[in-house]
Amino acid sequence: MKTTTLTLLTLNLLVVGAISGCNTIRGVGQDVSATGRGVSKGAGAV
């Protein structure tokens, strides 16, 4: 009984961590992309 509960709790924590990690990675990707566009515009202006 305790082993099953502990296993389910651990699995739930891993799933929640993976889901929140995906959102973080997506945000970083968007920030890097926006920075790249800014650098490209600056280079084009020169």
Buried (B, 14 or more C-beta within 10 A) or exposed (E): EEEEEEEEEEEEEEEEEEEEEEEEEEEEEEEEEEEEEEEEEEEEEE
